[in-house]
Amino acid sequence: NDDGPPGRESPYIFGLWKHLTEHLGWDVKVVIPSTQKSWIGKAYHIKEVTKGVYYYPKDPDGYGETSPTSRPLKEGEVAEWILLDGTPATCSNVGLYNLYPGQIDLVASQISGPNLGRNSSSAFALSSGTIGAALSSSLSTVRSIAISYGTVLHPTPTTLFEPAHILGRDIIKHLWDNWGADAGGLRDGEVDLYNVNIPLVEGLLSEKGLKIYWTTMWRKSYGRLFKQLEAEKPVAAGPDAPVIAGNTSPSGLSFKWSPEMEGLINPAASSLPVGTDGWAIHMGSVSVTPLRASFAEPPSVEVEDIEEKVLKLKL
């Protein structure tokens, strides 16, 4: 995932892990960032040495302790996970090739996720560390699913967590058993990866549950992501002057993450193309979007002679 180990910023990963292991009987290996790594996309750390620790979650919330070395489980501990101080994509690749080579059939961003917050629309998806982890593994021709729980109600009732885990588990199982075809896929003509968004809404508690739509991705832009901080004012010098630990630069070139997301979080219904993931979330439904591990290309005209595609510039 991109939210890190179980905690306030990562409340869902342990619950979904339990459903995949206890209800499906799957052997789930967990390799995740040691801290929050949202909005980092499919980035890798290439200069730094990625270091890790072992993590031992406990019931009922997945909170646990770390250890620099692998050790037997203590009373109340249910598994051994691995935390890396790298990006989600780094965790995905290290898990596949260094920690569990040849043992992984499905990366469900874990499968990648479950993410805290939606990852619908191109604006979110192209920035998402959760989808980035799934993209990383799909480029290694491993089936991959990114699953995110969309925060709609504030605060989110904890009663919605369990039905979301059940629904997420069932969707993952269905996709695994009925993996789609794509002639352009990297793995034997299969879909590269799926992006799943489950909105945390009251409909999860109803007998009918939520509708699940096959969707396309809503192409949407965003605007300002950072705000500029005011420069610090000079203070008196001398041994008795107060020590001020500021976050700004005297140049005034200091910027803090403060995105303007109203048009993405609460879009007008008329702006949402029917059948897109953004539309499905707005309708209180689940979106399941098949994706290719590539940047999209506009349609191109077929030609008989490839020389017709030579770009001719006047120099």
Disulfide bonds with the S-S distance in Angstrom:
none
